[in-house]
């Protein structure tokens, strides 16, 4: 399959257009203000002596600036804005001044440890930062046409090729990302060494034995370096009493168990936390930090698609199957352990402990898209949709200036949306994903057109041969219309994804009812969460299409009561309410006087209704408890938009 760029798909959708405009007009500027106020951008200015002060933030803080640039560039590609362009241009110019002659750029070392490089790759994220730099510059060059800016990415990548092409297995990144970046740069440059190095980084994983001495020695060095920086900071503050002490925003709240730190330690020392416990072809079980895992799988799938190495595919398929059937929440969220920020054991899916980092959902979106392109199976685009509307969409508030980092399925208090975080990786990651939404709608080749997502848009596909327009009422109603307008009659096969959540489908071609055969990929094993994307399939229609042809779809939007596997503790006689692609929850603000954690719902009383005055206009689910108390459920992705509250997804059945 081939993909379109996001700018080739003009999204015009009642649900998504307002969110994308908020992203482009509010969120991206809010994030820049936060980067300035937390001195992230000043760190670069300090390197070239354009600012006085002390470097602030984590050693990997550079990556936050790069992700903002990546998001801004992707937004600019579809919504050009002079203000965004001016900030981007200034940042690109600053990076050009900061980058060293050989391509190196990492402000933590440049300021505190000049001359030191690549010493603590498992922990200090040097390669991770260089990866986000490369991705950001690629996006900037594509959006603005300023190809000279690519020199920043090329210099950085060429340095990595020189330093790491023949390196030992211990010289791999503890946080995957550089592999994706090198493959993106390869796609636009054609420079084979970038793809080769990405492949070497991937193939070297899990080949350091034993791993414990490596991570122990790096931890010791990181501790010594951190103490040196702390002492420098104290000395600077003592010599500059006028300099206000800097404090990172507070950590995000997450409920933890008494053995959380022990489990993190075991995961880290074994290499599982970093996906360094086994070579990639033997990594068939999702383990460790869930964002890192998702980025790893994305990179492996990209490499397999680009170089045709199908020996990489079995491990990807097995890991995906294990995740979906045993290690994923009903929202599509991944990462059940707070301290690890990652995977627990099979069926370990406590709704209150659930970490489900927003970035983890995004990493899974990226992975599922690559699997869609490579395999053509509907299960991957179905999971993409489910995670998009639930596990990912929950991360950004309606106003675009507050966010959630971790996303449990039960909250008794303490979790609120915040304007920024101690580790602010999620906001700009969300923004760059939203800005790229158009690229995920279609895929194609010369004889086939796949409709993967039902988001309203217009696009011109296959070198202008197939103009299309899609009108969608999702996620509130199930009506979709696809209008084809080829310049001349064209014979190709149209593949329409039939969502796993659609119990019944009606279809008409040019007003005539039609029911082509549907083949499901469902194998009947079942899942831990009650949601099974393997029930999705593509409905394929082969014919000669002419200008004015219209396909109308009507997906049944019934309320579904999803039940967790009996292997999941604490879920007996509990259900999660879903309708269409949305998971619903009870939020305390809508249910005063009701104990949302103990109330038993009467399933027979459930009904869906439009609530235009609530949260910008939504569809709610309403019903009664077995004691006759009314309740209202809202889409999970919208909770916490009205201040601190309590929330529950898994409800007791009467």
N, C-alpha and C positions, 0 to 999 in steps of 0.2 A: 504494500500500500504506500501511497504518497500522501503527504500532508500539505495543507495550506498554511500560510502564515496568518497570524491573527488579524493583520491589517487587510487581508483579502476577504475577510468575512465581516460584513457590517451587521453587528448585532442590533436588532430592533425588537425588544422583548419586554412585555409588561413587568415581568419579575426582575430580569437581569439588568435592563438598561438603567433604571434608577440606581442600582447598586454600583454599576460600573462608572456612572457619572459621579457618584459620591467618592468612589475610589480615586477618580481623576481630578476632582475639584477640591476635595477636602483631605482625604487620607494621605495622599502623597506629600502635601504641604505640611500637614501636621507632623508626619514622620520626620521631615527635614528639620523642623523646628526642634524636635526632640533630640535629633543627632547633634544639632548645634548646642542646645542647652546642656547636654551631657558631655560636651567637649569631644565627641567622637571625631568630628571634622577638624577640630583644633589639633588633634594628634598629628595629622598630616602636616599642618602648618608649622608645628614645632620642629619637625624634621628639617625643614628648609629655613628655619629661623625667621618665619613670618609672623610668629606669635611668641609671646613670653608666657611661661607657665610650666606646668608639670603634666606629663602624659596621664590620662585618666581612663578608667574602664578596664575591662578584661584584656588579656593578651591577644584575644581574637577579635577585638572590637572593630578592626579594620573591615571585617566581613560585613558588618552592619551598614557601613557606608556603601560598600559595593552592591549589596542587595537593594539598597534604596536606588542607586543608579540604574540597576537592572530593571527595577519596577518602573522608574520614571521613563526610561527609554521605551519600554513596552507600551506604556500609556501614551507617550508622545506619538508612537507609530500609528495609533488609531484616533487619538484626540490631540492633535497638535496644539501646543500652548506656549506662548512666548516666555512666560514666567518659568515654566518647567525647563524649557530649552536653555534659558540663561543660567539657571542653577546648574544644570548638567554640564554646560560648556565650561563654567568656572571650575567645577569639580574635576573634569577631564584635564583641564590645564594644570590644576594643582597636582593631580596624580602624575602628570608628565614631569613636573619638577621634582616630585618626591622619588619617583622610580630611579634606581641606581643605573649606571651606564650598562651594566650587564643584564638588567631586567628585574633585579630583586627589589621587592617592596614589602616591608613588614615592619610597621612603625615600632613595635615592641622591642625588636632587636636593634633597629636603626637608632633609636633614642637611648636605650639602656645598655645594650650589649653590642655595640658596633663591632663587626668582624665575626660575630658568632652566627652560625646558620645551621638549620636542619638537625639540631641536636635532640629535640624532644618531639618527634613527629607524631607520636601516639597521643600526646596531650595538648601541645601548644598550638596546634591547628595552623601551622605555617602553610602547608599545602592546601588546606581547606580555604584559607584566605586568598591564596593565589588563584584557586579555582573560581571563587566568586568574582574576583577581579576580571578574569578572562571572560566569564559569562557576561558580566556587566558591559564590558567594552564591546563585545560582539553585538549585544542588543543595541547599544548606542550607535554603533556603525550602521547596523541594519536600519534603524529608525531614522537616522539623520542623513545617511549617505556620506558621512564624513569618514571615508575609508582610511584616512591618515591616522585616525585614532586607533585603528587596529594595531598600529605599531606597539602600543602598550601591551596588548595581549600577546602579540607575536614575540616581543622581547622576553616577556615572562615565560612563555611556553618554550622558547628556544633555550632559555637558561635551564629549565627543568629537563629538557631532552639531554642537554650536556651533562647535567649533574646526576640524573637518575636512570638513564637508559641502561646502564650496565651495573646498577647498584645492587646491593644485597637485599634479601627479603625483608630485613628489618627497616628498610627505608621506604615504608608505605605510610599513608596517612591514617591516623586514628579516627578521623571523621571524614568519611567519603564525600567527595564533591569534585575534586580535581579531575577525576576520571570523566565525569559528565562534561566538564568544561573543555577538556582536551578534545573530546569527541565533537562537541559543538563547533569548536574552532576548526577541526578537521573538515567538517561538513561545508564550511564556507570558504576554506582556504585550499582544500585538497592536499595539504601537506601530510604525507603518509606517516611521518615520524610522530605526529601528534596522536594518531590512532594507535600506533605501535606502542608508544609509551603508556597510553591509557590501558591497553591490554596487558602490559607488563605489570603495572600497578595492581591490576585485578588478579592476575595469575600468581603474584607473589604473596597474596594474603594467605594466612594460615600455614606458612612454611618456616616460621621461626620456632624451633623446639630446643629447649623449653621456652615458653613465652614469659614465665614469671620473672626471670632475671632481667629481661629487657624492660618490662614495665616497672619493675622495682627501681632500677637504676635511673630511668627517666623521671619517675616520681621524685626521687631524691634530688636530681638536678633542678627540677621545677621548683621544689621547695626552697632550695638554696637561692635560686634566682628571684623567687617571689620575696624572700626575706631581704635580699639586697635592694630590691625596688622599694619595699616598705621602708627601709632605713633611709633611702634616698628621699622618699616622700616626706618623712618626718624632718629630715634636715632642710628640705626646701621650705616647708611650712615655718620652721623655726627662723630661717633667714628671711622669709617674706611674710611677716605677720599680717600684711594687708591682703594676702591671698586667702580667700574663703575656702575652708576645707570642703572637699567634694564628697558627696555621698551618692552611690548608685541608688536607683529606686529599690524599694524593698522586694524581697523574693516573693514569687507568687505562692499562694497558700495551697498546700496539698496535704491531705490526711495521709499519715504514714503509720506503718506497723513497727513494733519494737525491734524486728529483725531486718528492717529495710537496709540499714547501712551494711550489715553483715552480708546480705544477698548482693549488694552492689560490689562489695570487696571481692567476693567469690567470682562474680561475673567478670570483673576487671582483670583479676589475676589469672583467670583461665583463658583470657582473650576473647570470650564470647561477647563482652560488652562492645568490643571494637570489630566484631566479625573477623577475628584473627585466629579462631580456634581450629579452622580446617580450610583446605583449599576450596575455591569457590564451587567446583563441581560436586563437592561433598557437603555443601551447606544447603541442606534441604529442609531445615527447621528454622523458623524465624526466632532469633535470639538477640539479646543485648539491647542496646539503645535503638529505639524504633526508627528514628529519623535516619540514623546512619545506615540501618538495615535497608530502608526504603531507597536511599540514594545508591547503595551498593547494587540492589536489584535493578534499579533504573539503568545504571551504567552497564551492567552485564547485558541487559536486554538491548540497549543501544548498540553495544559492540557486536552482539550477535546479528542484529539487523544490518549493520553497516559492513561487516566483513563476511557474513554468511556462515559463521561457525555455529552449526546447529547442535554441536556437542554441549553448548552452554544451555540449551533450552530445557532439558529434563530437570535440572536442579531448580530452575526458575519455576517451572510448572509445579514441582513438588512443594516448594516453599510457599507458593501462592495458595495451593490447596490446603496446606497445613494451617496457614494463617486464617483463611476464610472459614474453615471447618472447626477450628479449635482455639484460635487465639485472637479473635476479632469480636468487638462489641456490636450490638445491634445497630448502632449509629454508623458503623464502618470504622469507628475509632480503633487505633492500635496503640498498645503500650499500657499494660495493666499495673506496672509497678512505679511508684513515684520516685524513689531514690535512683533507680536505674534509668528512669524515663523510658522504659522499654518493656519488653515481653516478659511475662511470667511463664508458668507451666501451662500445659494443655488444660483448657477449661477454667483457668484461673482468671475469672472475669468479674471481680467484685465491683459493683456499680459505683460505690462510694470511694474506693481506693483508685478507681480508674484514672490514669494519667492522661492518656489520649492527647498528647501534645498536638496542637494545631499543625505544626510543621510535619509531624508524622503523617497526618492525613494527606498533606500536600505531597509528601514523598511517595505515598501510595498512589496518588493521582498520576504522578509522573511515570511511575512504574507501570500502572495499568494502561496508560496511553501507549507506551512502548510495546507492551504485550499485544495491544489491539493492532498496532501497525504490523507487527511481525507475524501474528497468528491469524488475524481475521475472525477471532472468536468473540461472540457477543458478551460472554461472561465478564470480560475485562472492561468493556465500555459500560456494562451495567453497574459494576462495582464503582467505576469512575463516577457515574451519575449519583449513586447512593451516598458515596463519601462527599461528593461536591455539595449536595444539599444539606447534609447533616454534620459529619465530622469536620468538614472544612468551613462551611458557611457560618458555623457557630463562632468562629474565631474573630470576626469583625462585627462591631456593633453597627446599628442602623445609621448612626451619625458619622461613622467613618473615623472617629478620633478616640475610640476606646476598644479594647481587645480582651480576649481570653487566651491564656497560654495553655493551661491544662483544662481538660473538658470531661469531668466526671458525669455519671448518669444519675447520681444522687447527691444532693448538696443540702446539708443541714445548716449552712451558713459559713461565712468567711471568704467565699469566692466572689469576687466582683470584677467587672470589666475595669481595665486600667489604661491610662493613656500611654504607658510605657512599662518596660520590665527590666529587671536586673540583667537578664539575658534577652535582649530585644530582637530575637531572631524571627519571630512569627509575623509581626505586622507587615514588614516589607516583602516577606515571602508570600504572604497572602496577596498583597497588592500586585506583585509581578504575575501571580497565577491568575487573578481576576483579569488583568490586562491581556492575558494570552488566551482568554476563554474561547475566542473564535476559532482557534486552530484545532480545537478538539471536537468540533461539530461534525465535520466530514472527513473522509479519506477516500482515495480513488486510485484507479489506474486507467489505462486506455479503454477498457471494456466494462468497468464496474464503478459504481458510486455507492459508498456506504454512508448512511445517515446514522451517526453514533449517538448524538445528543439532540434532543428536541427543544432547542433554544431558538427563538424567533430571530431570523436573519435574512440577509440577501448576500449572494456570493456568485462569483463567476469561476467555474471549475474547468479543469483540463484545458488550459491555455485558451480560455474564452469560449470553448465549444458548448459548455453546459451552464448557462445562467440559471440559477435556482433562487427561489424565495420560500422561506419556511415561516409559517405563522403558528404560534404555539400558545396554549392557555395553561401549560404546566407552570408550577406544580399544583395549582389549585383545581384545575379541571383538565379533562383528558382529551380535549380536541386539538388535533394537529392537522395542518394542511401544507402540502408540499406542491409548489408550482414550478413546473419546468418550462423553459423557454429557449430550446436550442435553435440556432439560426437556420438549421436544416434538419430534417428528420435524422435521428441518430439511434443506432442500435446499441444498447448496452444494458447491463443488469443493474437494477436498483435494489440495494439491500437495506431494508428498514429494520432497525432493532426493535424487537418486541420485548419490552421490559419484563423482568421477573415478577414485578408487582402487579402486572396487568392480568387479571383473571379471565377477562373476555375482551376481544378486539373486534371492532367492526371496521371494514375498509371499503371505500368506493374509489374507483378510477373513473374520472370524468363523469361522476354522478352515478355510475353503475356499480351496484354492490358486487364485491369480488372477495373470495376467500381462498387465496393460494395456500398450499400446504405449508405447515410450520414444523420445523424439526427442532426439538429441544435438546440441549446438551446436559440436562439434568440426569444425574446418575443415582439419585435416591439415597445417598449416604446421609444427608442432613448436615446441619451446622450447629455450632455451639450457641449462636445468637438467635436463631430462628429466621434470619434473612439468608437467602441462598441465591447469589447472582448466577449460578450455573443453570437456573431455570430460564434464563434469557436466551434468545436466539435471534437470528436475522431472517426476516421474511424476504425472499428473493423473487424479483419480478423481472423477467427478461422479455423485452419487446422493443419495437422501434418507437422511440419517444418523439413527439412533435411539439411545436410551440403551442402553449396553452394547456398542455396536459396537467391535470391536477389529481393528486392522491389525497384523499381525506381519511384520517384515522380517528377512531374514537376508542380510547382506552378506558376500561371500566375503573372507576376510582372508588372502590368499596373500602370500607374500614376493615383492616386486617388485624387480628389479635395474634401477635407472634409470641411463641413460647420458646424459652431457652432449652437446650439439651438437659436431660436429667443429670448429666455429669457436672453441670455448673451448680455450685453450691448456692443455697439460699434463694433459689428461683422457683421452688415448688409452688404451684397455684398462683404464679405471677404471669402477667402478660405485658407486652409492650404494644402500644397502639400505633399503627402506621396507616397512612392513606397515600396512595400514589407513591412517590419517591421520598415522602417525608415521615420521619419519626416524630411522635408527639410526646409531650411531657406535661405534668401538672406543675404549675408555678404557684407559690403561696399567694402572690399578689392577686391572682384571679380567683382564689378559693379561700377567702377569709372564713375562719371558723371551722375549716376542714383539716383534719390531720392527714396530709397527703401521703404520709408514710405507712399508715395503718388502715386507711379507709378501704373498703371492699367495693369494687365497682360492679354494677349490674350491666353485663354485656348487652343485654337485650334493649337497654335504654339508649345506646349510643347513636348519635347522628352527627352528620357534618353540616356546617352552615357557614355562610359568608358573614364575616364580621368586619365591615369596611372601616369602622371607627377604631379598631384595635391594631396597634403596632404597624400603622401605615396601610392597613387593609390586608386581611388574611382570611383563611378558612380555619375555623376552630372545630374541635370535636367536643360535644357536650353530652352529658348523661347524668345518671343518678347513682348514688351508692346503694348498697343493699338496705341501708337505713333511710333511704329516700332523700338524702342530701344531694343537691345539684352540684355538679363540678364542670369545669371547663379546662380543656387541654389545648395548649398552643404548640406550634412547631418547635421542636427542640432547638433549632438553630437560632431562635429568637429569644430564648430565655436570658435573663440578666440584662435586658435593655432598659429596665426601669428602676435601677438601683439594686441594692443587695436584697436577696430573697432566698427562699428555699425551693428546691426543685426535685422532682422524682420522675423517672422514666418507667421503671418496672413496677406495675400496680397490682395490688391484690385482687384476685378474682373472688366474687361472692359464690 
